[in-house]
Amino acid sequence: MYTQLADWHGHGPGPWILLVPLLWIAVVFLVVLLLRRTVWRRRGCGFGHAYGAGFGTGAGAGSAAEHPLAVLGRRFAEGDIDAEEYRAKRAVLTEPQRDDAPEGGAR
């Protein structure tokens, strides 16, 4: 069966046919890159976000939404506190909350 649509007169589409899929791959890549550098960074999305190590919590971020463990880790990395003080404060921050604690947070 011979159809007009299948007749290329001996010439195929050529290697330029790969240009369209490569162009779409480049567009998707650039959109993801743009989102990672702008929107997702401000929202703190990323791996380790539950532990305060998202994109927006780098050194000097100083935001009010910064996780206390991230602040503690940054202070330790910058040399503001020593290892003993770091361990003590980390233990306090990671211990489970007790319901029988007196009012005002004192123990």
Secondary structure, DSSP 8 states (H G I E B T S, - for coil): ---STT--TT----GGGGHHHHHHHHHHHHHHHHHHHTHHHHHT-STTGGGT-STT--TT---TT--HHHHHHHHHHHTSS-HHHHHHHHHHHHS---TT--GGG--
